[in-house]
Amino acid sequence: MARNSVDYPINYPSEASGIFEELWVGSAPPITADLSNWDVLVLLAEEYQPASRMWPEIEVMRYPFYDTEEPLDADKIRNLSNMADNIIEKLRDDKKVLITCLAGMNRSAFLTCLVLCRSSHRFSGKRAIEKIRSQRLDECLSNQEFCRYLIKTYR
């Protein structure tokens, strides 16, 4: 089990990990999962986009994309940066946010790093990566393109 986590039954690291009290990162929750611990669910996995009606009690935000090692294009960076800024606003409103992708290891970890770097915490890219790995799993952010972008952009 990952550090600082809450279980929900799935086929990947089956939990969500708290980065801070209100910011969590995890794998794709099954449609039967009880997500009442969170106010906002972020779905990033292109291959996993269940209907919002599956969790009527919470707000669902979406930016589906695939986890590839291809260079990040300007549109993807702009959209993810906007999503990070929207999440930061939710956190400022004292909303508890769960950011997910399929395995909870790369896409969700990358967006969570963007939140840490762009928020008032002002993490460097390297420090954000270290924070995610220390709170979730050491194997997080194996996508080197994501790491390169974070380290180069947020010094």
C-alpha positions as CSV (number, residue, x, y, z in Angstrom):
1,M,0.0,0.0,0.0
2,A,1.2,3.5,-0.8
3,R,2.1,5.9,2.0
4,N,-0.7,8.0,3.5
5,S,-3.4,6.2,1.6
6,V,-7.1,5.2,1.5
7,D,-8.1,1.9,-0.1
8,Y,-10.6,1.4,-2.9
9,P,-10.7,-1.9,-4.8
10,I,-9.1,-1.7,-8.3
11,N,-6.4,-3.6,-10.2
12,Y,-3.7,-1.0,-9.9
13,P,-2.1,0.5,-6.8
14,S,-5.5,0.3,-5.1
15,E,-5.6,3.5,-3.1
16,A,-5.5,7.2,-3.2
17,S,-2.5,8.9,-1.5
18,G,-2.7,12.2,0.3
19,I,-0.2,14.8,-0.9
20,F,-1.6,17.4,1.4
21,E,-4.8,17.2,3.5
22,E,-7.0,18.5,0.6
23,L,-5.0,17.2,-2.4
24,W,-5.0,13.5,-3.3
25,V,-3.7,11.4,-6.2
26,G,-4.8,7.9,-7.2
27,S,-5.7,5.3,-9.7
28,A,-9.0,5.1,-11.6
29,P,-11.8,4.5,-9.1
30,P,-14.3,1.7,-10.0
31,I,-17.8,3.0,-10.7
32,T,-18.9,1.4,-7.4
33,A,-16.3,3.3,-5.3
34,D,-17.5,5.4,-2.5
35,L,-15.9,8.8,-3.2
36,S,-17.7,10.7,-0.5
37,N,-14.3,11.6,1.1
38,W,-13.7,14.0,-1.8
39,D,-15.5,17.0,-3.3
40,V,-13.9,16.9,-6.7
41,L,-12.8,14.0,-8.9
42,V,-10.4,14.6,-11.8
43,L,-10.4,11.9,-14.5
44,L,-7.3,12.0,-16.8
45,A,-7.2,8.5,-18.3
46,E,-8.3,8.6,-21.9
47,E,-9.1,4.9,-21.6
48,Y,-11.3,5.4,-18.5
49,Q,-14.0,8.0,-18.6
50,P,-17.1,6.8,-16.8
51,A,-20.2,8.9,-16.8
52,S,-20.4,11.7,-14.1
53,R,-23.7,10.2,-12.9
54,M,-21.7,7.4,-11.4
55,W,-20.7,9.8,-8.6
56,P,-23.6,12.4,-8.3
57,E,-22.4,13.6,-5.0
58,I,-19.2,15.1,-6.3
59,E,-18.0,17.4,-9.1
60,V,-16.2,15.6,-11.9
61,M,-13.5,17.4,-14.0
62,R,-12.1,15.8,-17.1
63,Y,-9.0,16.2,-19.3
64,P,-8.5,12.7,-20.9
65,F,-5.1,12.0,-22.5
66,Y,-2.9,9.0,-23.0
67,D,0.4,8.4,-21.1
68,T,3.0,8.4,-23.8
69,E,6.7,9.4,-23.9
70,E,6.0,11.8,-26.8
71,P,7.0,15.4,-26.2
72,L,4.3,17.5,-24.6
73,D,2.8,19.8,-27.2
74,A,1.8,23.4,-26.5
75,D,-2.0,22.6,-26.5
76,K,-1.6,19.8,-23.9
77,I,0.6,22.0,-21.7
78,R,-1.9,24.9,-21.9
79,N,-4.8,22.6,-21.1
80,L,-3.1,20.9,-18.2
81,S,-1.9,24.2,-16.8
82,N,-5.5,25.5,-17.0
83,M,-6.7,22.3,-15.3
84,A,-4.0,22.8,-12.6
85,D,-5.2,26.4,-12.1
86,N,-8.8,25.2,-11.8
87,I,-7.8,22.6,-9.2
88,I,-5.9,25.3,-7.3
89,E,-9.1,27.4,-7.1
90,K,-11.0,24.4,-5.8
91,L,-8.3,23.9,-3.1
92,R,-8.6,27.6,-2.2
93,D,-12.3,27.0,-1.7
94,D,-11.5,24.2,0.8
95,K,-12.5,21.5,-1.6
96,K,-10.9,18.1,-1.3
97,V,-9.6,17.0,-4.7
98,L,-8.8,13.5,-6.0
99,I,-6.7,13.5,-9.2
100,T,-6.8,10.1,-11.0
101,C,-5.5,8.3,-14.1
102,L,-5.6,4.6,-14.8
103,A,-2.7,3.5,-12.5
104,G,-2.3,6.7,-10.5
105,M,1.4,6.8,-11.4
106,N,2.1,9.2,-14.3
107,R,-0.7,11.4,-15.6
108,S,-2.3,12.0,-12.2
109,A,1.1,12.5,-10.6
110,F,2.1,14.9,-13.4
111,L,-1.0,17.1,-12.9
112,T,-0.5,17.0,-9.2
113,C,3.1,18.2,-9.6
114,L,1.7,21.1,-11.8
115,V,-0.6,22.0,-9.0
116,L,2.3,22.0,-6.5
117,C,4.5,24.1,-8.8
118,R,1.8,26.6,-9.8
119,S,0.1,27.1,-6.4
120,S,1.2,29.2,-3.5
121,H,3.4,26.3,-2.4
122,R,5.7,27.2,-5.4
123,F,7.5,23.8,-5.5
124,S,10.3,23.4,-8.0
125,G,9.7,20.6,-10.5
126,K,12.3,18.5,-8.8
127,R,10.8,19.0,-5.3
128,A,7.3,18.3,-6.6
129,I,8.4,15.0,-8.1
130,E,10.1,14.1,-4.8
131,K,7.0,15.0,-2.9
132,I,4.8,12.8,-5.1
133,R,7.2,9.9,-4.8
134,S,7.5,10.2,-1.1
135,Q,3.7,10.4,-0.5
136,R,2.6,7.9,-3.1
137,L,5.1,5.4,-4.6
138,D,8.8,5.7,-5.6
139,E,7.8,4.4,-9.0
140,C,5.6,7.4,-9.8
141,L,6.5,9.6,-12.7
142,S,8.4,7.0,-14.7
143,N,7.4,9.0,-17.8
144,Q,10.6,10.9,-18.4
145,E,9.0,13.4,-20.7
146,F,6.8,14.6,-17.8
147,C,9.8,14.8,-15.5
148,R,11.9,16.7,-18.0
149,Y,9.2,19.2,-18.5
150,L,8.7,19.8,-14.7
151,I,12.4,20.1,-14.0
152,K,13.1,22.4,-16.9
153,T,10.0,24.6,-16.5
154,Y,9.8,24.9,-12.7
155,R,13.3,25.6,-11.2
